[in-house]
Amino acid sequence: VQLVESGGGLVKAGGSLRLSCAASGSTVSINVMGWYRQAPGKQRELVAHVRGSVTTNYADSVRGRFTISRDNAKNTVYLQMNSLRPEDTAVYYCNAANNWFLPGNYWGQGTQVTVSS
């Protein structure tokens, strides 16, 4: 499975960005797709993930501001990020998994999101 991300960039606090992640290859076993992020000096953390196209879960820090969605026909997952804060600054990684509780072995290359104050 290959994951290609796009959509990162620089935005001012309060702004919005939309990340995309397109999956290709042997995706038949993938039923959970998610976004993780890693800020400098910190561990990688789950931001949001989706099972199928309905069941979602969010980190407390982004709930109500970020929305994850999935287009199964396009094998693409999106992360709409609104009301961005400087503490959202990180490299964001797409992940594909076959279970809900652990990240899978498939990662995208990462896309930088920088939020200025």
N, C-alpha and C positions, 0 to 999 in steps of 0.2 A: 504494500500500500504506500502510495506517495501522497504527500500533503503539501500543497502550495498555498501560502498565505499572501494576502495583499491588504492594503488599506491603512497601514500605520502612518504616522507622521507627527508633526508638531502642531499643537493647538493650544489656545489660551484656556485658562480655567473657566468652566461654565460651557465650553464648547462641546462639539460632538464629533465622533469618528465612527466609521463602520468598517469592521474587519471582515474579510472573507477567507474561507479555506476550502479549496477544491481538492477532493480525494479522487485518486485514480488507482488502477490496478485491481488486486483481488479484494474488493470491498464487501463481498457477500457476507463475511463473518463479522463485519463491523456494525454494531447496533448502538453504540454510544460515541458521540463526538463532543469534544469539549475544548475549552480555552483555559490555558494556564498562563501565569505571568511570573516573571522573576525580575525583581528590582536589584540594583547593585548591593551586594553584601547580604542579601536575603535569600531564603530558600524559595524554590519554585512553589507556587500555590495555585490551587484550583480557583478559577474565576466563575465558570459556569459550565454545565454540561447538559446534554439533551439525549434522551433515549427515544428512538423512533423520531417522531416529530412533535410529540405532545408532552412527554414527561421531562421536566426541567428542574434544575437545582442551581442555586446561586450562592456565592460567598456573601456573608452578611454585609461586607463592606461595599458591595456593588448592587445589592438587591434594591429594586426600585429605580435604579439609574441605568442599568445594563439589561439588554434583552438578547437572549440567544434564540436563534431560529435555524431551521434546517429545511433544505429543499432536497428531498430524497431523489427526485428525478434527475437533478444535476449533481448529486453527491457533494453538495456544498453546504457548509455551515457558516452562519453569520453571527457577528457580535455587534449589535448596535450599542454604542456607548454614548450616553448623554450626561450632562451636568458633570463633566470631567473635572477632576481635582488633581493638584500636583502630586498627591500620593498615589495616583493611578499610573504614574510614570514607570515604565517597565518594558522589558521585551515580552511580547505576547506570543505564546506558542499554541498551535492547534494540535490536538491529540485525537487519535482514533483507538477505540477499545472495544472488547467484546463483553465487558462487564461494567457494572455501575460503580463499583467500590474502589477500583484501582485504575490508574492511568494505563493505557495500552502501550505497546512497544513502538507505536508509530507516532512520530513527531514531525511537525513542520520545521522549517528553518528559522522561524522566529521573525517577528516584525516589531520594530521599535515604535513605542508610543511615548511621546514626551508632552507633558502638560505644563505650561508655564503659568506662573502666578501673576 
